[in-house]
């Protein structure tokens, strides 16, 4: 059973590094969450390392600019691992072919910028669906539209045997008070229709491999039993931590705030019922990161 804690500092001395989710934990899609920022700043002052592990389809540099926009200061984190970077690596290795049909926002075109970490990367060409060898999904074109609007295109893609590369496994996020669909919702629909979706963010192993490499690049070798994963998604952050055998801190006041009846802290009975329903077992739970 998960242990409810009041603050990160109550447990942080047990860990040398944090793998911290961003959306719903450090910011809400509009602005930084001050208590979360202060907690991470204090953890770093005490010698801990903070790796921001996000299912954003953006490259690391793009997420860093976004953090500045949201008001998350540089001294609250050490390095960043994004689902986008992990997925881009796979794309440039030819995982879904050279000619791809892109589903996403117009601003997601940076996903296709050259990646210099790979030797002899494939030249990727964006084409219409009827010419595509595969699909790259960085998110829905309209994050407020039900994913089912893609059924006609997905039926055609499935019949062609196209693989879908999902750059963000999140199903939904809350931008302030507005809930939006993410790429994971489209990949889930495509899979349910019989298509093949490939995932590179949480809870899947590639992003954790990237996070460990980012952590090692900071100059410290840290074992998994000294890493704590923090996030508000039981199907992504917590499931990923459980799969990697890493301790986890569940932020109940994020995506599951209503189910866990979280105000300052979750209602213990509601939290237990929710975690049992989701078959999730975080090591710790807190209402908000603080």
Phi and psi in degrees as a GROMACS rama.xvg file:
@    title "Ramachandran Plot"
@    xaxis  label "Phi"
@    yaxis  label "Psi"
@TYPE xy
-65.8165  149.38  UNK-2
-103.536  125.02  UNK-3
-82.356  126.626  UNK-4
-117.78  159.909  UNK-5
-90.6852  -35.8698  UNK-6
-144.485  158.593  UNK-7
-61.8266  -38.571  UNK-8
-61.9643  -19.6741  UNK-9
-64.2119  -26.7042  UNK-10
-126.697  -8.70454  UNK-11
-66.4145  -25.074  UNK-12
-64.393  -17.7476  UNK-13
-78.0052  -8.98553  UNK-14
-129.505  141.873  UNK-15
-96.7265  -13.5737  UNK-16
-151.14  150.399  UNK-17
-118.672  136.695  UNK-18
-103.329  103.345  UNK-19
-110.382  124.802  UNK-20
-68.0986  155.201  UNK-21
-99.0897  -66.0858  UNK-22
-68.1891  121.754  UNK-23
92.385  -8.55099  UNK-24
-120.881  -50.8328  UNK-25
-104.689  -30.4358  UNK-26
-143.538  167.121  UNK-27
-112.473  21.1327  UNK-28
86.6281  -4.6207  UNK-29
-126.991  -46.9393  UNK-30
-151.073  162.932  UNK-31
-65.6984  152.023  UNK-32
-96.8252  108.676  UNK-33
-56.227  -42.4796  UNK-34
-65.0376  -37.7643  UNK-35
-65.8258  -44.5318  UNK-36
-59.4508  -45.5283  UNK-37
-62.9413  -38.7532  UNK-38
-64.6415  -41.7122  UNK-39
-69.9834  -39.3789  UNK-40
-59.7197  -43.9469  UNK-41
-65.9162  -40.5117  UNK-42
-61.0275  -41.751  UNK-43
-68.8069  -35.8402  UNK-44
-61.5328  -28.9914  UNK-45
-87.0561  4.5264  UNK-46
103.269  -2.12874  UNK-47
-78.1818  156.659  UNK-48
-106.059  138.928  UNK-49
-117.392  114.903  UNK-50
-104.927  117.435  UNK-51
-80.1799  116.298  UNK-52
-114.319  105.676  UNK-53
-124.134  145.799  UNK-54
-85.8056  17.7853  UNK-55
-62.746  136.684  UNK-56
-76.4326  -3.08705  UNK-57
-75.4803  151.595  UNK-58
-63.1362  163.548  UNK-59
-55.3167  -43.2683  UNK-60
-62.5099  -35.8108  UNK-61
-67.4545  -39.1787  UNK-62
-66.2549  -38.0964  UNK-63
-61.6157  -42.0288  UNK-64
-64.2779  -38.2684  UNK-65
-64.1734  -37.9414  UNK-66
-63.0386  -39.8959  UNK-67
-60.7008  -44.1185  UNK-68
-61.2047  -38.7959  UNK-69
-80.3028  -12.7372  UNK-70
89.1018  24.4838  UNK-71
-88.2533  115.383  UNK-72
-72.6489  155.197  UNK-73
-63.5206  -26.9  UNK-74
-82.3864  8.80648  UNK-75
-96.4699  -2.53201  UNK-76
-155.355  163.316  UNK-77
-109.292  -41.4279  UNK-78
-156.797  170.842  UNK-79
-133.593  136.309  UNK-80
-122.822  122.94  UNK-81
-114.869  148.487  UNK-82
-58.9926  -34.5444  UNK-83
-60.7771  -43.8925  UNK-84
-65.5906  -40.0297  UNK-85
-64.2685  -43.6604  UNK-86
-69.7112  -37.2695  UNK-87
-61.8856  -41.0121  UNK-88
-57.1793  -45.4396  UNK-89
-64.8605  -40.3111  UNK-90
-62.2208  -46.3699  UNK-91
-72.534  -11.9523  UNK-92
-88.2009  -1.37001  UNK-93
89.24  20.8581  UNK-94
-58.9779  -34.4143  UNK-95
-119.441  19.1118  UNK-96
97.3865  177.656  UNK-97
-87.9449  -38.0198  UNK-98
-99.5898  116.429  UNK-99
-125.18  146.641  UNK-100
-95.99  124.327  UNK-101
-99.6895  129.581  UNK-102
-110.99  121.391  UNK-103
169.111  -177.968  UNK-104
-73.8257  153.886  UNK-105
-55.6867  -34.9732  UNK-106
-71.8332  -7.48794  UNK-107
-81.9361  4.33999  UNK-108
-61.8396  -20.3862  UNK-109
-63.8267  -18.5978  UNK-110
-58.0832  -27.4278  UNK-111
-95.6899  2.93259  UNK-112
-65.5881  150.013  UNK-113
-53.7251  141.352  UNK-114
-112.939  114.445  UNK-115
-89.35  5.17693  UNK-116
-83.6162  -11.6718  UNK-117
-109.597  133.352  UNK-118
-77.5579  129.028  UNK-119
54.9468  57.656  UNK-120
-67.7864  152.326  UNK-121
-70.896  142.808  UNK-122
-80.6182  116.912  UNK-123
-96.0647  134.149  UNK-124
-119.372  126.621  UNK-125
-83.9545  128.144  UNK-126
-136.414  165.311  UNK-127
-63.7062  161.931  UNK-128
-56.599  -39.7767  UNK-129
-70.7697  -10.6903  UNK-130
-107.883  0.129374  UNK-131
-81.9634  149.251  UNK-132
-99.2564  -12.9487  UNK-133
-169.183  175.03  UNK-134
-122.099  137.641  UNK-135
-117.215  119.751  UNK-136
-115.526  112.469  UNK-137
-99.1765  -8.21248  UNK-138
155.975  167.306  UNK-139
-69.909  150.656  UNK-140
-63.1605  -37.7801  UNK-141
-121.176  105.418  UNK-142
-67.7137  -10.0233  UNK-143
-96.6249  -11.4055  UNK-144
-83.0575  142.656  UNK-145
-60.8806  136.008  UNK-146
-56.3411  -23.1177  UNK-147
-62.1276  -14.7882  UNK-148
-63.3184  -17.0406  UNK-149
-88.9535  0.560573  UNK-150
-55.7155  -45.7348  UNK-151
-59.6773  -45.9319  UNK-152
-66.0989  -38.8969  UNK-153
-68.9277  -34.7358  UNK-154
-62.1672  -43.9778  UNK-155
-64.2308  -43.8857  UNK-156
-63.609  -39.8404  UNK-157
-64.5115  -41.3964  UNK-158
-63.7772  -29.4016  UNK-159
-81.6089  -9.15981  UNK-160
75.5767  28.2289  UNK-161
-78.6748  139.273  UNK-162
-87.2021  144.974  UNK-163
-109.975  119.709  UNK-164
-89.1737  116.175  UNK-165
-97.9222  115.048  UNK-166
-86.7259  -5.66481  UNK-167
-151.068  99.5087  UNK-168
-69.6689  -7.68607  UNK-169
-58.6685  140.756  UNK-170
-83.1029  -49.29  UNK-171
-140.279  159.423  UNK-172
-137.979  159.952  UNK-173
-107.662  113.424  UNK-174
-93.1732  96.4145  UNK-175
65.9609  -119.756  UNK-176
-100.386  7.16178  UNK-177
-107.756  124.922  UNK-178
-88.2093  130.208  UNK-179
-121.914  149.635  UNK-180
-80.6099  148.649  UNK-181
-119.566  178.579  UNK-182
-58.9094  -33.0798  UNK-183
-59.9238  -30.6221  UNK-184
-68.0091  -37.7262  UNK-185
-70.6933  -41.13  UNK-186
-63.8473  -38.6586  UNK-187
-62.133  -44.7426  UNK-188
-62.0206  -44.0478  UNK-189
-62.2124  -40.7483  UNK-190
-64.9622  -43.9469  UNK-191
-61.8282  -28.5949  UNK-192
-83.0321  -2.60478  UNK-193
103.536  2.07832  UNK-194
-83.3841  172.406  UNK-195
-109.673  120.369  UNK-196
-110.66  137.433  UNK-197
-112.693  128.779  UNK-198
-113.978  144.327  UNK-199
-131.519  -0.414044  UNK-200
-106.756  -172.49  UNK-201
-59.873  136.002  UNK-202
-98.2087  21.1463  UNK-203
-88.9009  150.288  UNK-204
-57.5099  -35.5961  UNK-205
-55.1356  -38.6756  UNK-206
-72.7916  -28.7836  UNK-207
-72.582  -35.2516  UNK-208
-61.0432  -43.1987  UNK-209
-64.2682  -42.2629  UNK-210
-62.3259  -40.4405  UNK-211
-65.4251  -38.4421  UNK-212
-65.2829  -41.5539  UNK-213
-61.8322  -41.2478  UNK-214
-65.206  -44.4273  UNK-215
-62.2584  -33.5796  UNK-216
-66.706  -15.8529  UNK-217
-77.9222  -7.08311  UNK-218
97.8488  11.2126  UNK-219
-128.788  129.827  UNK-220
-87.8377  116.894  UNK-221
-124.084  126.158  UNK-222
-76.7876  157.905  UNK-223
-60.1634  -30.4041  UNK-224
-73.9977  -4.27617  UNK-225
-111.644  16.4402  UNK-226
-114.82  135.869  UNK-227
-117.646  124.832  UNK-228
-93.5127  136.431  UNK-229
-124.916  130.69  UNK-230
-172.73  165.997  UNK-231
-106.237  4.11228  UNK-232
-109.639  113.534  UNK-233
-69.6677  -28.1076  UNK-234
-84.9715  -12.1318  UNK-235
-119.118  -71.5918  UNK-236
-62.0685  -50.3988  UNK-237
-77.4568  -42.4624  UNK-238
-61.0284  -39.6426  UNK-239
-63.9884  -44.24  UNK-240
-62.6472  -41.8796  UNK-241
-63.139  -40.632  UNK-242
-66.3869  -30.4818  UNK-243
-92.2348  0.703251  UNK-244
59.2839  44.5473  UNK-245
-113.606  138.62  UNK-246
-62.0364  154.19  UNK-247
-140.127  151.121  UNK-248
-120.303  113.257  UNK-249
-87.8402  125.454  UNK-250
-91.0638  98.6255  UNK-251
-74.5529  -18.0501  UNK-252
-86.4622  11.7449  UNK-253
-94.3598  -115.912  UNK-254
-61.3107  -28.5975  UNK-255
-104.622  24.5129  UNK-256
-58.2206  -43.5546  UNK-257
-72.0637  -41.5236  UNK-258
-65.1522  -34.0777  UNK-259
-96.4953  2.99488  UNK-260
51.031  48.4454  UNK-261
-86.9878  122.327  UNK-262
-103.483  -105.582  UNK-263
-70.5616  -37.5435  UNK-264
-138.734  160.792  UNK-265
-73.0849  153.375  UNK-266
-73.1509  122.722  UNK-267
-55.4973  -41.9683  UNK-268
-68.9707  -41.9125  UNK-269
-65.6418  -38.6165  UNK-270
-63.081  -46.6715  UNK-271
-60.3261  -44.3458  UNK-272
-62.7728  -41.5502  UNK-273
-65.5955  -46.7455  UNK-274
-65.9087  -36.3756  UNK-275
-65.9075  -41.7118  UNK-276
-62.3382  -39.4735  UNK-277
-87.4345  -1.84932  UNK-278
52.6016  47.1825  UNK-279
-117.534  146.272  UNK-280
-138.976  71.082  UNK-281
-65.5104  149.467  UNK-282
-65.6029  -42.4861  UNK-283
-134.768  160.82  UNK-284
-137.856  144.145  UNK-285
-144.32  151.494  UNK-286
-63.3973  -53.843  UNK-287
-136.806  151.375  UNK-288
-66.7482  123.308  UNK-289
